[in-house]
Amino acid sequence: MNPRSDCSTQRLNGDKPDDIARAVKILQAGGLVALPTETVYGLGADAAKDQAVAGIFAAKGRPADHPLIVHIASANEMTRWARDIPEAAWKLAAEFWPGPLTLILKRAPGMADAASGGLDTIGLRVPGHPVAQALLQAFGGGIAAPSANRFGRISPTCAEHVLAELDGRIDAVIDGGVCSVGLESTILDLSGLVPRVLRPGKVTADMLAAVIGTLDEAPSGESSRTPGSLEAHYAPATPLRLVPSQGLEAEVERLTATGVVVVLARQEPQSNASCRWIQLPGDAVAYGHDLYARLREADALGVNYILIESPPSGTDWMAVNDRLKRAAAGSGVVKSA
């Protein structure tokens, strides 16, 4: 399906079996359906139909060589999509699926060429959201689904976010409420000799190592070919700057002298007429849950700058810091429609 502006996107109710059935028919016909997962909303198409998957790239404005994640209903379906599956994959699936973990495996011959970006590997995940599970069970196949937003922009965590960017460009969105995790899945590459985390998420490296042993900590040399790992990603149109806690007050003072600023911070709000303050949770999990919604809120205010108090370091905060670094790198660029 090509991007279009001549009709609106259907909004379906994830609690209604009839609406799930409508979504299945759209997917079977080669259309695009945004679906809720526990991480973020995904833009789904039949992973086995390259023409349907091409519609995802067109709707998002995503480069066609950038691989997608294929969502499946259960670990038992791995053998349809992947080959030479290591024992580690089965152990991790038993521990973390359904859940926010994507496994990179060797791709089965003839499967999902478009969804894999032409690579000989494929990313697979069993989502934990009940609506995503209902859709996958009813559909009976794999659904390729990157985040349901324009390429490089802030990921959506509710149906309203999807419609704000893709209304009229996709066939339907299934409303399943607000995503419980709020950050994209951890991506673990099992296609090489040693497992390697390509994107941090709620499932941490320590949690993975506890199941399968040592991970490769060397940086990946193919970041542009991994979902969500471009240097600039998850970005607002408003220029975004990360500022250490001890320097936040001075930076607010400096920038409000020439413009209007919105601050996202864990610390208590400051009093400044040219500054709007949005307080974020001090806990890493709650912070990650709220981050994208608060970034969208800040971006919509039409201010000159978004300042974000740099979160703590450490394993628990790794996914948050990863997303913020990429958001800052891609911010300040108005993405074309």
BELMO-V184865 format. One record per residue. RES is the residue in one small letter. SS is DSSP state (helix for helix, strand for strand, loop for the rest). PHI is phi as a letter, one per 20 degrees, with the letter a starting at -180 (999 if undefined). Layout:
# BELMO-V184865
res = (RES	RES)
ss = (SS	SS)
phi = (PHI	PHI)
This chain:
# BELMO-V184865
res = (m	n	p	r	s	d	c	s	t	q	r	l	n	g	d	k	p	d	d	i	a	r	a	v	k	i	l	q	a	g	g	l	v	a	l	p	t	e	t	v	y	g	l	g	a	d	a	a	k	d	q	a	v	a	g	i	f	a	a	k	g	r	p	a	d	h	p	l	i	v	h	i	a	s	a	n	e	m	t	r	w	a	r	d	i	p	e	a	a	w	k	l	a	a	e	f	w	p	g	p	l	t	l	i	l	k	r	a	p	g	m	a	d	a	a	s	g	g	l	d	t	i	g	l	r	v	p	g	h	p	v	a	q	a	l	l	q	a	f	g	g	g	i	a	a	p	s	a	n	r	f	g	r	i	s	p	t	c	a	e	h	v	l	a	e	l	d	g	r	i	d	a	v	i	d	g	g	v	c	s	v	g	l	e	s	t	i	l	d	l	s	g	l	v	p	r	v	l	r	p	g	k	v	t	a	d	m	l	a	a	v	i	g	t	l	d	e	a	p	s	g	e	s	s	r	t	p	g	s	l	e	a	h	y	a	p	a	t	p	l	r	l	v	p	s	q	g	l	e	a	e	v	e	r	l	t	a	t	g	v	v	v	v	l	a	r	q	e	p	q	s	n	a	s	c	r	w	i	q	l	p	g	d	a	v	a	y	g	h	d	l	y	a	r	l	r	e	a	d	a	l	g	v	n	y	i	l	i	e	s	p	p	s	g	t	d	w	m	a	v	n	d	r	l	k	r	a	a	a	g	s	g	v	v	k	s	a)
ss = (loop	loop	loop	loop	loop	loop	loop	loop	loop	strand	strand	strand	strand	loop	loop	loop	helix	helix	helix	helix	helix	helix	helix	helix	helix	helix	helix	helix	loop	loop	loop	loop	strand	strand	strand	loop	loop	loop	loop	loop	loop	strand	strand	strand	strand	strand	loop	loop	loop	helix	helix	helix	helix	helix	helix	helix	helix	helix	helix	helix	loop	loop	loop	loop	loop	loop	loop	loop	strand	strand	strand	loop	loop	loop	helix	helix	helix	helix	helix	helix	helix	strand	strand	loop	loop	loop	helix	helix	helix	helix	helix	helix	helix	helix	helix	helix	loop	loop	loop	loop	strand	strand	strand	strand	strand	strand	strand	loop	loop	loop	loop	loop	loop	loop	loop	loop	loop	loop	loop	loop	strand	strand	strand	strand	strand	loop	loop	loop	loop	helix	helix	helix	helix	helix	helix	helix	helix	helix	helix	loop	loop	loop	strand	strand	strand	strand	strand	loop	loop	loop	loop	loop	strand	loop	loop	loop	loop	loop	helix	helix	helix	helix	helix	helix	helix	helix	loop	loop	loop	loop	loop	strand	strand	strand	strand	loop	loop	loop	loop	loop	loop	loop	loop	loop	loop	strand	strand	strand	strand	loop	loop	loop	loop	loop	loop	strand	strand	strand	strand	loop	loop	loop	loop	loop	helix	helix	helix	helix	helix	helix	helix	helix	loop	loop	loop	strand	loop	loop	loop	loop	loop	loop	helix	helix	helix	loop	loop	loop	loop	loop	loop	loop	loop	loop	strand	loop	loop	loop	loop	strand	strand	strand	strand	loop	helix	helix	helix	helix	helix	helix	helix	helix	helix	helix	helix	helix	loop	loop	loop	loop	strand	strand	strand	strand	strand	loop	loop	loop	loop	loop	loop	loop	loop	loop	strand	strand	strand	strand	strand	loop	loop	loop	loop	helix	helix	helix	helix	helix	helix	helix	helix	helix	helix	helix	helix	helix	helix	helix	helix	loop	loop	loop	loop	loop	strand	strand	strand	strand	strand	loop	loop	loop	loop	loop	helix	helix	helix	helix	helix	helix	helix	helix	helix	helix	helix	helix	helix	helix	helix	helix	loop	loop	loop	loop	loop	loop	loop)
phi = (999	e	g	b	c	e	b	e	e	f	d	d	e	f	e	d	g	f	f	f	f	f	f	f	f	f	f	f	e	n	e	d	c	e	c	f	c	f	e	b	f	d	e	e	b	f	f	e	d	f	f	f	f	g	f	f	f	f	f	e	m	e	g	f	e	e	f	d	d	e	e	c	f	b	f	g	e	g	f	f	d	c	c	l	f	f	g	g	f	f	f	f	f	f	e	d	d	f	r	e	c	d	d	e	c	f	f	f	g	m	d	l	f	f	f	e	m	n	f	e	d	b	e	c	b	d	f	e	f	f	f	f	f	f	f	f	f	f	f	m	b	e	d	f	b	f	f	e	b	f	g	n	e	f	f	e	d	b	f	f	f	f	f	f	d	c	g	n	d	c	f	b	c	e	e	c	n	e	f	f	e	n	c	f	f	f	d	d	e	d	e	d	f	c	g	b	f	e	b	f	b	f	e	e	f	f	f	f	f	f	e	c	n	f	d	f	e	f	f	f	e	c	f	f	d	d	g	m	d	f	g	d	a	l	d	e	f	f	g	d	c	e	c	g	g	f	d	f	f	f	f	f	f	f	f	f	f	c	a	d	c	d	d	d	b	e	f	f	f	e	e	b	f	e	c	d	d	d	e	d	f	e	e	f	f	f	f	f	f	e	g	f	f	f	f	f	g	f	f	f	f	m	e	e	b	d	d	c	f	g	f	f	e	o	g	f	d	f	f	f	f	f	f	f	f	f	f	f	f	e	f	n	d	f	f	f	f)
